[in-house]
Amino acid sequence: MSGPSAALWAVLIGAMAFGLFQIKLAVQPAEREFARLSRELLASEETLHVLRAEWSYLNKPERLAELAGRHLALAPMAPQQIGGIAALPMRASPIDAP
């Protein structure tokens, strides 16, 4: 009995080894894809970090105030610039509307 059972165990172990080898071959492309995606994710996170640093620099209030003073001809409003209600045009009546 030990001869046939030993042969059965040998065939069973061989089939299991073959199955594990097939699974290993099937998993390797997924592992490569996972490694590639991990590298892309790391690069994207680094880029995002740089962009956030640039954004915080570009939006500093002191810098924006200096740029506004240099490029925009803005000044505080004078009281003469504020008009009254009488200066507003009258609304067209519904009959006059096209």
PEWOMO-V820987 format. One record per pair of residues at least 4 apart in sequence whose C-alpha atoms are under 6 Angstrom apart, sorted by the first residue. I is the first residue (numbers start at 0). GAP is how many residues later the second one is. Records with the same first field share a line. If there is no record, write none. Layout:
# PEWOMO-V820987
I=GAP, GAP
This chain:
# PEWOMO-V820987
1=4
60=4
63=4
66=4
67=4
